[in-house]
Amino acid sequence: MGTGRSKLGWAIWGTGVSLKLVFVAVAVLLPLFGVWTASSLAAHHDGPLWVSLVVGALCFPLLPLGLDLLASWRRRRRPYVRPHVLTRFDRLVVRTLGINAVFVAGLLALFPASAFEALSTRGDWMLGNATTPWAEQTRNVLFRAAERLSWLHQATHSNAYEDLIDPALTRTQSDDSGPRRAGKTRRTIEPSVGTVSPSELYRADGWPFADTLHPAVVALPPEHETSIDAVARYFVQQETDPVQRVKALHDYVADRVAYDVPALRSGSFPPQDAESVFQRRTAVCAGSAALLAALGKAAGVEIVVVVGDGRDSNGLFDGRGHAWNAIKLEGRWYLSDPTWDAGHVSGDTFTRAYKSSYFLTPPEVFVATHMPDDPKWQLLETPLSKGDFIRQPHLRPSFASLDFELLEPVRARHSVSVGDTFELRFANPHGFVISGSVRAAEDSRGTRCKTHDNRTQMTCELPEPGKQKIALFGPEGVYMGQIHLDVG
């Protein structure tokens, strides 16, 4: 009679060993994830990193070992002791799992809105500015892991404007789910062209357009402004070029509709349907996008509303909802944001300041500030992930419209030491003036950076600690974007 295990016995033994290995792996990874999350939140919110590391050490191994020693001490004091069901190692694993499950759940419950952003932007804090191959590979692994928490962002950030939009306005006429073909709105300008002025880059058939209202919008007679249909008919009669006709529709919304700051501040929004906005002449982004879609329908142009997230005024991602438009011209889709082309909000005041930066903007430029909920509306062959969107530098369309390209840095936020020199590199084919200044996050004044090598390199001195930013400016002082620095 054999003494070995039966097939069933071996199967039970193998299952037990496999489960134990899984529990051990989770008991190791869960504390690491907790420390990673806590330290990234600390770095993101300028908190002390040492606190998160101490708490992590308590969660493993100090607290599980301490509880095990306490249980052993109490067990020895009992008059009668039952045999252990689990080994000491198994008990340590279970305690580690329980303590760290509570720790991680508490972190995500306390910081549900910022955990994903912290991991996506500062999750590589321990690598510093290292750019060696192993550092880049580790960084990619960390950010891929952070992307797994994008569901937490979706669950904790609701788009306040989405419920204000008629779902029918977000669907195309064909209502297909396939990829969208992006329109080619930019001409290629070679350095040999010899451009000497930014105005020479403006064009009439595509982006970048000059920041001037369409003449039909300026000359629109009152008798043709009695209804949405009347306005659309007037523009159709006055403009035969498809691009300029759509520009007239976009410019009308940007010029006539003021941003409803009181509604934004109170969170109580009046109706945002196209007719209400047309009569009231105030709206939040949802209303402006709805009006442009209605004007497009009346003019025979397919325009839909796109919902998603936009960066805040500082170029940072706060998960704030937003709405804009996609326009179909000659079988291809283009992007437009009449709200952001209308002006800007400062405190409780809206200031009209028309521009055309967000009209038919190239998708690769538009996605620097707009992240649609549906990736197909990025109009990119390879859409950005939410983490990629958060990490990328905040550059306004004015940067790309002058044919600048930022070569370094490639991220929006950086940690540097006091006294360091931060370097930026650009492609500047036309040799336009470019300048930068280091300033506190909420300050409008700062220390000028130095420009070198035919305006393709910039160095910035960082003598003061704290949250700082490098604000970038182009010809005639046009603001072009910013890089955020945590100087310590």
Secondary structure, DSSP 8 states (H G I E B T S, - for coil): ---S--HHHHHHHHHHHHHHHHHHHHHHHHHHHHHHHHHHHHHHTT--HHHHHHHHHIIIIIHHHHHHHHHHHHHHTSSS----SS-HHHHHHHHHHHHHHHHHHHHHHHSTTTHHHHHHHHTTGGGTT--SHHHHHHHHHHHHHHHTTHHHHHHH---TTGGGS-GGGGS-SS---S---B--------GGG---SGGGG--SSSSS--S---HHHHT--GGG-SSHHHHHHHHHHH--SHHHHHHHHHHHHHHH-EE-HHHHHH------SHHHHHHH-EE-HHHHHHHHHHHHHHHT--EEEEEEEE--TTS-----EEEEEEEEETTEEEEE-TTTTTEEEETTEEEE----TTEEE-HHHHTTTEEESSGGGG--SS---HHHHHHS-EE-HHHHHTT-EEEE--SSEEEE-TT-EEEEEEE-TT----EEEEEETT-S--EE-EEETTTTEEEEE--S-EEEEEEEE-GGG-EEEEEEEEE-
